[in-house]
């Protein structure tokens, strides 16, 4: 059996496996990105607050713009 015959006979299985790997990779990448997204949302909410509130709570205000890597 040569390679071309093997690929023709097993094309459905091969494509299904590639799709499953893609789904798992997407889930892993989104799980890794979630903490960073939450941090960015918290910083955006802190920037929306009034300057008076930022003065009372400087740790969440505009002072800390650096992002953790």
VOMARVO-112088 format. One line per field, with one value per residue: x, y, z of N, C-alpha, C, O in turn; residue in one letter. Coordinates in steps of 0.1 Angstrom, whole numbers, plus 5000, padded with zeros to 4 digits. Layout:
N
npx: c(X,...) $
npy: c(Y,...) $
npz: c(Z,...) $
capx: c(X,...) $
capy: c(Y,...) $
capz: c(Z,...) $
cpx: c(X,...) $
cpy: c(Y,...) $
cpz: c(Z,...) $
opx: c(X,...) $
opy: c(Y,...) $
opz: c(Z,...) $
res: c(A,...) $
END
This chain:
69
npx: c(5009,5007,5015,4996,4973,4968,4963,4940,4922,4921,4914,4892,4894,4919,4915,4895,4909,4928,4911,4901,4924,4928,4906,4912,4936,4926,4910,4929,4945,4927,4921,4945,4947,4927,4931,4947,4929,4909,4924,4929,4903,4896,4914,4905,4879,4887,4899,4877,4864,4857,4880,4881,4875,4896,4917,4912,4917,4945,4959,4944,4941,4952,4978,4991,4998,5013,5016,5014,5035) $
npy: c(4988,5021,5055,5074,5059,5051,5076,5083,5064,5068,5095,5108,5101,5111,5139,5143,5139,5160,5181,5177,5181,5208,5219,5213,5227,5253,5255,5253,5276,5296,5293,5299,5326,5338,5348,5371,5387,5392,5407,5430,5439,5446,5467,5485,5491,5504,5527,5540,5549,5578,5606,5613,5589,5573,5587,5580,5553,5544,5522,5510,5528,5550,5548,5523,5511,5492,5460,5427,5400) $
npz: c(5000,4990,4999,4989,4986,5012,5024,5011,5019,5046,5050,5062,5090,5096,5092,5111,5135,5133,5135,5162,5177,5172,5185,5212,5215,5212,5234,5255,5250,5254,5281,5292,5286,5300,5328,5322,5307,5326,5344,5327,5323,5349,5353,5334,5344,5367,5357,5347,5369,5391,5395,5422,5436,5427,5440,5466,5466,5456,5446,5427,5407,5380,5383,5383,5355,5343,5328,5339,5329) $
capx: c(5000,5015,5011,4984,4961,4966,4957,4926,4913,4920,4913,4882,4900,4930,4909,4888,4920,4933,4901,4901,4936,4925,4896,4919,4945,4918,4906,4941,4950,4917,4923,4957,4945,4916,4936,4951,4917,4903,4932,4927,4889,4896,4921,4896,4869,4893,4901,4864,4859,4860,4893,4880,4876,4910,4925,4909,4922,4955,4964,4936,4939,4960,4992,4996,4995,5022,5009,5023,5036) $
capy: c(5000,5033,5067,5080,5050,5052,5089,5083,5055,5073,5109,5112,5099,5121,5153,5144,5140,5173,5190,5175,5187,5222,5222,5212,5238,5265,5255,5256,5290,5305,5291,5307,5341,5343,5357,5384,5394,5396,5419,5441,5444,5453,5480,5494,5496,5513,5539,5546,5556,5592,5609,5612,5575,5569,5593,5572,5539,5546,5510,5505,5539,5551,5547,5510,5508,5481,5447,5415,5390) $
capz: c(5000,4990,5008,4984,4989,5027,5027,5005,5028,5060,5050,5072,5103,5097,5093,5124,5145,5132,5141,5176,5182,5171,5196,5224,5215,5214,5249,5263,5248,5260,5295,5296,5284,5309,5338,5317,5303,5338,5349,5319,5326,5362,5352,5326,5353,5377,5350,5345,5382,5391,5401,5437,5440,5425,5451,5479,5464,5445,5441,5415,5398,5368,5387,5379,5341,5338,5328,5343,5318) $
cpx: c(5009,5008,4998,4972,4958,4959,4942,4917,4911,4918,4903,4887,4911,4925,4902,4898,4926,4924,4900,4913,4934,4916,4903,4929,4938,4914,4918,4945,4940,4918,4935,4955,4934,4921,4940,4939,4910,4910,4929,4913,4889,4903,4912,4885,4875,4895,4888,4859,4864,4874,4893,4881,4890,4920,4924,4916,4933,4960,4957,4934,4949,4974,4998,4992,5003,5014,5019,5024,5037) $
cpy: c(5012,5044,5073,5072,5051,5065,5089,5075,5061,5088,5114,5111,5109,5135,5154,5146,5154,5183,5189,5182,5203,5227,5222,5224,5251,5266,5259,5270,5299,5304,5299,5322,5346,5352,5371,5393,5399,5408,5431,5447,5452,5467,5490,5500,5506,5527,5547,5554,5570,5594,5609,5598,5570,5575,5585,5558,5539,5533,5505,5516,5538,5548,5534,5506,5497,5468,5436,5406,5376) $
cpz: c(5000,4998,5002,4987,5004,5030,5022,5014,5041,5061,5061,5086,5106,5099,5106,5135,5145,5138,5156,5183,5182,5182,5209,5225,5217,5229,5258,5262,5255,5275,5300,5295,5293,5320,5334,5313,5315,5344,5341,5321,5339,5361,5344,5335,5363,5370,5348,5358,5382,5398,5417,5442,5438,5435,5464,5478,5453,5439,5429,5405,5386,5371,5382,5365,5336,5338,5332,5331,5323) $
opx: c(5018,4997,4989,4961,4946,4949,4934,4905,4900,4920,4906,4885,4911,4929,4902,4896,4928,4928,4898,4911,4938,4918,4901,4930,4943,4915,4916,4948,4944,4916,4935,4961,4934,4915,4938,4939,4905,4904,4928,4911,4883,4899,4912,4881,4868,4894,4888,4851,4873,4879,4902,4888,4895,4929,4933,4920,4930,4966,4962,4927,4953,4982,5010,4984,5000,5006,5031,5014,5038) $
opy: c(5014,5043,5076,5077,5051,5065,5095,5079,5059,5094,5124,5121,5115,5142,5165,5154,5160,5193,5199,5188,5209,5237,5232,5230,5260,5277,5266,5277,5309,5315,5305,5329,5359,5363,5381,5405,5411,5418,5442,5460,5462,5477,5502,5511,5515,5537,5559,5563,5574,5586,5605,5596,5562,5568,5583,5552,5535,5533,5497,5515,5527,5547,5533,5497,5491,5466,5437,5404,5367) $
opz: c(5009,5003,5010,4990,5008,5038,5029,5017,5047,5072,5068,5094,5116,5108,5112,5145,5155,5145,5163,5193,5191,5188,5217,5236,5225,5234,5267,5272,5260,5282,5311,5303,5295,5322,5340,5315,5315,5348,5346,5321,5340,5367,5347,5334,5366,5377,5346,5357,5375,5405,5423,5452,5446,5439,5472,5488,5442,5429,5421,5395,5382,5362,5378,5363,5325,5347,5328,5323,5315) $
res: c(X,X,X,X,X,X,X,X,X,X,X,X,X,X,X,X,X,X,X,X,X,X,X,X,X,X,X,X,X,X,X,X,X,X,X,X,X,X,X,X,X,X,X,X,X,X,X,X,X,X,X,X,X,X,X,X,X,X,X,X,X,X,X,X,X,X,X,X,X) $
END
